[in-house]
Amino acid sequence: MSCSLYYTAKRNISLTDTENKYINNIIEECNSKYPFSEKAEDFCVYDTTENGIIFSGSTKLPYTDNFELSFEVCEYWLEYLTEITKVLHDCQWNVSLDDVSLIYSKSTGWRFPTDKK
């Protein structure tokens, strides 16, 4: 099974040089420290700044029948996306795994929707 993680941040003010530097450092770290043997893509960021979108991208998860591995890989990318979200804390975020919207909490970061609050 293969799926992708999608992320978009919107606001009326463009990325600052400082924000861009922090984000690039986070992305470099997450791509270089990737701990799993299977990898479909690096953490990808699109070059788009239209309609107030200041940050967006997608990361394809490895094609595998191993659900646990898929979940662990997704959790790995979400950990770093949470760090980027903290840098861009004043944005309106939309994060999904294919068509499933994810939830953000300041205390736990990005997570899958569950009945737990």
TAZI-V591934 format. One record per helix or strand of 2 or more residues. SS is the DSSP state (h for helix, s for strand). FROM is the first residue (numbers start at 1). LEN is the number of residues. If there is no record, write none. Layout:
((SS & FROM & LEN) (SS & FROM & LEN))
This chain:
((s & 4 & 7) (h & 17 & 16) (s & 53 & 8) (h & 67 & 21) (s & 92 & 6) (s & 100 & 2) (s & 103 & 3) (s & 109 & 3))
